[in-house]
Amino acid sequence: MRVTWRTEAPQWILIAGMFLLALVSWARVPDQVPVHWSAAGQVDRYGSKGEGLLLLPALTVGVYVLLLLIPRIDPGRANYTRFAGVYSVIRIAVVTTLAGLYGVLYLLYSGRHVDIGTLAGLLTGGLCVILGELMPKIRPNWFVGIRTPWTLSSKLAWAKTHRLGGWLFIAAGLAMMAAGLAHTGWAARVVLDALVGIVVWSFIYSYLVWRTDPQKILPAGTSPAETE
């Protein structure tokens, strides 16, 4: 899969902007800052300003590099050309969401009044909606999408599971955004439970579809060798 300036430059700018914000705000940020919040949006842990200002930018660099390398190490790398545009949007959406979350932290550390629960819910919920919209367009691979033993051994299970998973992710994303706007901790917990439910149901559904697929295959290395 080709890497172009058009896809990479926006991500480089966002990551550089995160480190630039850390640099310009370093002197005025207190030595101890909030670094973790409960589901209700209450601070439950403080850390050093180094952790608060640098951890998320460093994590974003790690995520960027990982997503850049995945198509090169995936045994199914040839399939990435079939959804290259979709994968580029996924990468940009993830980095943009992390940069947006860092922007929220920057405002908070700068002394602005910020409802971090609402903004985090809107950002992460928006990311789920984007991923849900793109999910049916992801082609079989070993790293991106809903990967179960059955989606990886049946094109039918892959296609149907990702179609259903896309709608479920959109619903969960909208619910997460609503939970953020509702300012209620229990709503956020319901959304987290819903995400767990999506994972469990996708796992079960992929198996049910796999059972009906006459063209399913055995994953590599799982059929006994004649000498065994």
Stockholm file with secondary structure:
# STOCKHOLM 1.0

chainA/1-228         MRVTWRTEAPQWILIAGMFLLALVSWARVPDQVPVHWSAAGQVDRYGSKGEGLLLLPALTVGVYVLLLLIPRIDPGRANYTRFAGVYSVIRIAVVTTLAGLYGVLYLLYSGRHVDIGTLAGLLTGGLCVILGELMPKIRPNWFVGIRTPWTLSSKLAWAKTHRLGGWLFIAAGLAMMAAGLAHTGWAARVVLDALVGIVVWSFIYSYLVWRTDPQKILPAGTSPAETE
#=GR chainA/1-228 SS CCCCHHHHHHHHHHHHHHHHHHHHHTTTSCSEEEEEECTTSCEEEEEEHHHHHHHHHHHHHHHHHHHHHHHHHCTTGGGGGGGHHHHHHHHHHHHHHHHHHHHHHHHHHTTCCCCHHHHHHHHHHHHHHHHHHHGGGCCSCSSSSCCCTTTTSCHHHHHHHHHHHHHHHHHHHHHHHHHHHHTCHHHHHHHHHHHHHHHHHHHHHHHHHHHHCTTCCCCTTCSCCTTC
#=GC SS_cons         CCCCHHHHHHHHHHHHHHHHHHHHHTTTSCSEEEEEECTTSCEEEEEEHHHHHHHHHHHHHHHHHHHHHHHHHCTTGGGGGGGHHHHHHHHHHHHHHHHHHHHHHHHHHTTCCCCHHHHHHHHHHHHHHHHHHHGGGCCSCSSSSCCCTTTTSCHHHHHHHHHHHHHHHHHHHHHHHHHHHHTCHHHHHHHHHHHHHHHHHHHHHHHHHHHHCTTCCCCTTCSCCTTC
//
